[in-house]
């Protein structure tokens, strides 16, 4: 049984929690996304437990709402934003999720300044196609002093991106990424970023105490022998060269009202 605001959930506890999630009302893309990103969800929760000092959380870009539900079941007070929640309304209703329709690039955040202890921006920054600076500025305003922004995004210098670049395949297929507007209802990856680029964005938007973690997300369930070998090989390379892991997890802090954090 998970305790309220559990600190440092174990993998076995997470697996029990994950096993009991009912995804039956979700579409095939969302179910496949769960399989591919379950390890990332676990990493996210470990870092949320570590860095979120309060319980009032805003999650921007909640779709497909797996992380939202996991945190709700862990008794976090979480509000989610999505540009088109109607595409998963049955799942939202069944699980009584607090989801607000909001396009963070076009809409204001409908809360007073200094409202949230933490803001989550997981796997969204790479999708922003207008002005990431404006998005970070909106987040900065609604965080309480000393509040945390937790952000995850693909690593431009991942082992997979390096391999695709060397073989001439490019980082992302532009047609596929733009066509996601038609197939799943939101923009695909506009571009991916380096650690230095992310630090530049955050520091220039007023955030301090920026910490960088690296992790990798890979599909490990129901895969072929070839995929098992590929995972093993890339795991080994990532042990030797951790900077090529697939994802960045970034923690940044809003200064207190005097601009000094201790």
C-alpha positions in Angstrom: 0.0 0.0 0.0 1.5 3.4 -1.0 1.7 6.0 1.7 0.7 9.6 1.2 3.3 11.5 -0.9 5.6 8.4 -0.8 9.3 9.2 -0.7 11.6 7.2 -2.9 9.1 4.6 -4.3 10.8 1.3 -5.0 10.6 -0.4 -8.4 8.5 -3.2 -7.0 6.0 -0.7 -5.6 5.9 1.1 -8.8 5.3 -2.1 -10.7 2.3 -2.9 -8.5 1.0 0.6 -9.0 1.5 0.4 -12.8 -0.1 -3.1 -13.0 -3.3 -1.8 -11.5 -3.7 1.1 -14.0 -6.7 0.5 -16.3 -5.8 1.6 -19.8 -8.6 -0.2 -21.6 -10.3 3.1 -22.7 -7.2 4.4 -24.3 -6.3 4.1 -28.0 -3.5 1.9 -29.4 -1.0 4.8 -29.6 -1.4 5.7 -25.9 -1.1 2.0 -24.9 2.0 1.7 -26.9 3.4 4.9 -25.4 2.9 3.4 -22.0 5.0 0.3 -22.9 7.8 2.4 -24.3 7.9 5.0 -21.6 7.1 3.1 -18.4 10.8 3.2 -17.3 10.8 6.9 -17.8 7.7 7.3 -15.7 9.4 5.5 -12.9 12.5 7.8 -13.2 10.2 10.8 -13.2 8.5 9.7 -10.0 11.8 9.1 -8.2 12.8 12.6 -9.0 9.4 14.1 -8.2 9.6 12.4 -4.8 13.1 13.9 -4.3 12.6 17.4 -5.5 8.9 18.4 -5.0 8.8 19.8 -1.5 5.1 20.6 -1.7 2.2 18.7 -3.1 0.5 21.3 -5.3 1.7 20.4 -8.8 0.9 21.7 -12.3 1.6 19.3 -15.1 1.8 20.9 -18.6 1.2 18.6 -21.5 -0.4 15.8 -19.6 -1.4 13.6 -22.6 -1.7 10.6 -22.6 -2.3 11.2 -18.8 -0.4 8.2 -17.5 1.9 10.3 -15.3 -1.1 12.3 -14.1 -2.9 9.2 -12.9 0.2 7.7 -11.3 0.8 10.9 -9.3 -2.9 11.1 -8.3 -2.8 7.5 -7.0 0.2 8.6 -4.9 -2.0 11.3 -3.4 -0.4 14.3 -5.0 -2.6 17.3 -5.7 -2.1 17.5 -9.4 -3.7 19.7 -12.1 -3.0 18.8 -15.7 -3.1 20.9 -18.9 -3.7 19.5 -22.3 -4.5 21.3 -25.6 -7.2 18.7 -26.5 -8.4 16.6 -23.5 -11.4 15.5 -25.5 -9.3 12.9 -27.2 -9.0 11.0 -23.9 -12.1 12.2 -22.1 -13.3 8.7 -21.2 -10.0 7.9 -19.5 -10.0 11.3 -17.7 -13.6 10.8 -16.5 -13.1 7.2 -15.4 -10.1 8.2 -13.3 -11.5 11.6 -12.1 -8.4 13.5 -13.3 -8.3 17.2 -12.9 -7.5 18.2 -16.5 -7.9 21.8 -17.9 -8.0 22.5 -21.6 -5.0 24.8 -22.3 -2.6 25.4 -25.1 0.4 26.6 -23.2 1.8 28.3 -26.3 -1.3 30.4 -27.0 -3.2 30.6 -23.7 -2.5 32.3 -20.4 -2.2 30.0 -17.3 -5.5 30.6 -15.5 -4.0 30.8 -12.0 -2.6 33.6 -9.9 1.1 34.1 -9.7 2.9 32.1 -7.0 0.4 29.3 -7.0 2.2 26.0 -7.5 4.9 24.3 -5.5 6.1 22.5 -8.7 5.5 22.5 -12.4 6.1 19.4 -14.5 7.1 19.9 -18.2 7.8 16.3 -19.3 8.5 15.5 -22.9 6.9 18.8 -24.1 9.8 21.2 -24.7 10.8 19.6 -27.9 7.3 20.0 -29.3 7.1 23.8 -28.8 6.9 25.5 -32.2 6.3 29.1 -31.3 8.3 30.6 -28.4 9.8 28.4 -25.6 10.9 31.5 -23.8 7.3 32.7 -23.4 6.3 29.3 -22.1 9.1 29.3 -19.5 8.2 32.8 -18.5 4.5 31.8 -17.8 5.8 28.9 -15.7 8.1 31.1 -13.7 5.2 33.4 -12.7 2.9 30.7 -11.3 5.6 29.0 -9.3 5.9 29.9 -5.7 9.3 31.4 -4.6 11.8 28.5 -4.3 9.3 26.4 -6.4 10.7 23.8 -8.7 10.4 23.3 -12.5 11.0 19.6 -13.4 11.6 19.2 -17.1 12.4 16.2 -19.2 13.3 16.2 -22.9 15.2 14.1 -25.4 19.0 14.5 -25.5 20.1 15.9 -28.9 23.5 14.1 -28.3 22.0 10.7 -27.5 23.6 7.5 -28.8 20.7 7.0 -31.2 20.8 10.5 -32.6 24.5 10.2 -33.1 24.0 6.9 -34.9 21.3 8.4 -37.2 23.5 11.4 -37.9 26.5 9.3 -38.9 24.4 7.1 -41.1 22.7 10.1 -42.8 19.2 9.4 -41.5 18.8 12.7 -39.8 17.5 13.3 -36.3 13.8 13.3 -36.9 11.6 12.7 -40.0 10.0 16.1 -40.6 6.9 14.8 -42.4 6.2 12.2 -39.6 6.6 14.8 -36.9 4.3 17.4 -38.5 1.8 14.7 -39.5 1.3 13.9 -35.8 -1.0 17.0 -35.8 -3.3 14.9 -38.0 -2.8 11.4 -36.5 -2.7 12.0 -32.8 -3.7 15.7 -32.4 -0.5 17.4 -31.4 2.8 18.5 -32.9 5.7 16.1 -33.1 9.3 17.0 -32.3 10.3 20.4 -33.6 13.8 20.0 -32.4 15.8 18.5 -29.6 18.3 20.3 -27.4 21.7 19.9 -25.8 22.4 20.4 -22.1 24.0 23.8 -22.7 21.0 25.0 -24.8 18.6 24.0 -22.0 20.7 25.7 -19.3 20.8 28.9 -21.5 17.0 28.9 -21.8 16.4 28.4 -18.1 19.0 30.7 -16.7 18.0 33.5 -19.1 14.4 33.1 -18.0 15.3 33.7 -14.4 15.7 30.1 -13.0 18.6 29.2 -10.7 20.1 26.1 -9.1 19.8 24.2 -12.4 20.6 20.5 -12.0 21.0 18.0 -14.9 20.3 14.3 -14.7 20.6 11.8 -17.6 18.7 8.6 -18.2 17.6 6.4 -21.0 14.2 5.1 -22.1 14.1 2.0 -24.1 11.4 -0.6 -25.0 12.3 -3.8 -23.2 9.0 -5.8 -23.1 8.1 -8.1 -25.9 11.0 -7.2 -28.1 12.9 -9.3 -30.7 16.3 -10.8 -30.1 17.8 -8.1 -32.3 16.3 -5.4 -30.1 17.6 -7.1 -27.0 21.1 -7.1 -28.5 20.7 -3.4 -29.5 19.6 -2.5 -26.0 22.5 -4.4 -24.4 25.0 -2.7 -26.7 23.7 0.8 -26.2 23.4 0.2 -22.4 27.1 -0.6 -22.4 28.0 2.4 -24.4 25.9 4.6 -22.1 27.8 3.2 -19.0 31.1 4.2 -20.6 29.8 7.5 -22.0 26.8 8.7 -19.9 26.4 11.9 -21.8 24.9 10.0 -24.7 21.9 8.7 -22.7 18.6 9.3 -24.5 17.0 11.8 -22.1 17.7 14.8 -20.0 15.9 15.4 -16.7 16.4 19.0 -15.5 15.5 20.6 -12.2 15.4 24.4 -12.0 14.3 26.7 -9.2 12.6 30.0 -9.0 14.4 32.4 -6.7 12.8 33.6 -3.5 11.3 37.1 -3.4 14.7 38.6 -2.6 16.4 36.8 -5.4 18.5 34.8 -3.0 18.0 31.1 -2.2 19.8 29.4 0.6 
